[in-house]
Amino acid sequence: MNIEKNIAILMADLSGYTALTETHGAYSAADLIDKYVGIVEKCLVGDCVLKERIGDEVMIVSESPDCLLATAKMIIKKTSTEDNFLQVHGGLHYGKVLQRNNSYFGTTINLASRITAKANPGTFWCSGEFINALADRSLFELRSQGMHNFKNIKGKLEVAELVNEHADSLLIDPVCRMLILNKTTATKHPESEEIFFCSTDCMYIHTSTV
């Protein structure tokens, strides 16, 4: 069965996942993915559905842009306050898709993916179409990120960032990119008071390569 309909799409993946895998190995990476999926599932609002996961990327869909943005806000809040976790980044778009069997197709999916690729670590970027589809923008703090080019998309498109209130206070392991929330249990750099590591292994890697 083929069905065309407007839908809100959120794509999000883990910033630094490759670095973490190379540093801590496949088992730690797989454990982190399991934890990530668990966090996402607990953050789903309203009719939001975790539709797909490929590697460290998830795709969430909803007929309500407001519910999807509320989900994004919860995901970024939860992952930003999770010790020894990675930052997420993602993109949100709204538009027409083709639903065939249990899969979605169309430029709406493609653009959501490309917005995700441009979003900075710890941020979600929203397209203008997504923002215009919100029922109540006042519920969310959005900051313009200006006009951007996207591959195979004609002209520049304006995007806005969902503000992450935790962004300015984050400490990040420079090797494996994991968040350091508790300095007292982290490994301190031998010379710098501003650099912390999740483990002595990461400290040795860092100090031996600089």
C-alpha positions in Angstrom: 0.0 0.0 0.0 1.3 3.5 -1.0 0.2 6.4 1.2 1.4 10.0 0.9 1.1 12.2 3.9 2.8 15.1 5.8 4.9 14.0 8.7 7.5 15.3 11.1 10.9 13.6 11.1 13.6 13.6 13.6 17.0 12.1 12.9 19.7 12.0 15.6 23.0 10.3 16.1 25.9 10.3 18.6 28.7 12.8 18.2 32.1 11.1 18.6 30.8 7.5 18.3 33.6 6.5 16.0 36.2 7.9 18.4 34.6 6.1 21.3 34.6 2.8 19.4 38.2 3.1 18.4 39.2 4.0 22.0 37.1 1.7 24.1 36.2 -1.1 21.7 33.1 -2.7 20.1 31.6 -4.0 23.3 31.6 -0.6 25.0 30.2 0.9 21.8 27.4 -1.7 21.7 26.6 -1.1 25.3 26.4 2.7 24.7 24.0 2.1 21.7 21.7 0.0 24.0 21.7 2.8 26.5 21.0 5.4 23.9 18.0 3.5 22.5 16.7 3.1 26.1 17.0 6.9 26.7 15.2 7.7 23.4 12.4 5.3 24.1 11.8 7.0 27.5 11.8 10.4 25.9 9.0 9.8 23.3 6.2 12.3 23.7 2.6 11.8 22.4 2.4 9.8 19.1 6.2 9.8 18.5 7.5 6.5 17.4 11.1 5.3 17.2 10.8 4.1 13.6 14.3 3.0 12.7 17.8 2.6 14.0 20.9 2.2 11.9 24.2 2.1 13.8 24.1 5.1 16.1 21.5 7.0 14.2 17.8 6.9 15.1 14.8 8.1 13.2 11.7 9.2 15.1 8.4 10.1 13.4 5.2 11.9 14.5 2.2 13.6 13.0 2.7 16.4 15.6 5.8 18.6 15.1 5.2 19.9 18.7 5.4 16.4 20.2 8.5 15.7 18.1 10.2 18.8 19.3 9.3 18.1 22.9 10.9 14.6 22.3 14.0 16.2 21.0 14.2 18.6 24.0 13.9 15.6 26.4 16.6 13.7 24.5 19.1 16.5 24.5 18.4 17.2 28.2 18.8 13.6 29.2 21.9 12.9 27.2 23.5 16.1 28.3 23.2 15.0 32.0 24.3 11.4 31.5 27.8 10.8 32.8 30.2 9.0 30.4 27.8 9.4 27.5 28.1 11.1 24.2 26.6 14.3 22.9 23.8 13.9 20.4 23.1 16.0 17.3 20.1 15.9 15.0 17.8 17.4 12.5 14.0 18.0 12.4 12.0 18.5 9.2 8.3 18.4 8.2 6.9 17.6 4.8 5.3 15.0 2.6 6.6 11.5 2.5 5.6 8.3 0.7 4.8 5.4 3.1 5.2 2.1 1.4 4.7 -1.0 3.6 6.5 0.0 6.8 9.0 2.4 5.3 9.2 6.1 4.4 10.6 7.6 1.2 11.0 11.1 -0.2 13.0 14.4 0.0 11.7 15.1 3.5 13.7 12.1 4.8 16.8 13.2 2.8 16.7 16.7 4.0 16.2 15.7 7.7 19.4 13.6 7.3 21.4 16.4 5.8 20.3 18.8 8.5 21.4 16.3 11.1 24.8 16.1 9.4 25.3 19.8 9.8 24.1 20.2 13.3 26.8 20.8 15.9 27.4 18.3 18.7 24.8 18.8 21.5 22.3 20.5 19.2 19.1 19.8 17.2 18.6 21.9 14.1 15.1 22.5 12.7 14.1 23.5 9.2 11.9 26.4 8.5 9.1 24.1 7.3 9.2 22.3 10.6 9.1 25.5 12.6 6.2 26.8 10.6 4.3 23.6 11.3 4.5 24.0 15.1 1.2 24.8 16.8 2.9 26.8 19.6 6.4 28.0 19.1 6.4 29.8 22.4 6.9 26.5 24.2 10.4 26.1 22.8 13.5 28.3 22.7 14.8 28.4 19.2 17.8 30.3 17.9 18.4 31.1 14.2 21.4 29.6 12.6 21.1 31.5 9.4 20.9 30.2 5.8 22.5 27.0 4.7 23.1 25.1 1.5 22.2 21.4 1.5 23.3 18.8 -1.1 20.9 18.5 -4.0 18.5 21.1 -2.5 18.0 24.2 -4.6 18.8 27.5 -2.9 19.7 28.2 0.8 17.4 27.2 3.6 17.1 28.8 7.0 17.5 26.6 10.1 17.1 27.2 13.8 18.7 25.5 16.8 16.8 24.1 19.7 18.7 25.8 22.6 20.5 23.4 24.9 20.7 25.0 28.4 23.4 22.6 29.4 25.8 23.3 26.4 28.0 25.9 28.1 28.8 23.7 31.1 29.8 20.5 29.4 33.2 18.9 29.9 34.2 16.5 27.2 37.0 13.8 27.1 39.2 15.0 24.2 40.0 11.4 23.2 36.8 9.4 23.3 34.4 12.4 23.3 32.4 11.2 26.3 30.8 13.7 28.7 32.5 14.3 32.1 29.9 15.3 34.6 31.7 14.4 37.9 35.2 15.8 38.1 35.9 14.0 41.4 35.7 10.6 39.7 37.3 11.6 36.4 41.0 11.4 35.6 42.6 14.8 35.6 45.1 16.0 33.1 48.6 16.0 34.8 49.2 19.7 33.7 46.0 21.3 32.7 43.2 22.0 35.3 40.6 22.3 32.5 41.0 18.9 30.9 39.5 15.7 32.3 39.3 12.1 31.0 36.9 9.3 31.5 39.8 6.9 32.3 43.6 6.7 32.7 43.6 5.0 29.3 42.3 8.1 27.6 44.7 10.3 29.5 47.7 8.1 28.4 46.5 8.3 24.7 46.1 12.1 24.9 49.4 12.8 26.6 51.4 10.5 24.4 50.1 12.1 21.2 50.5 15.8 22.1 
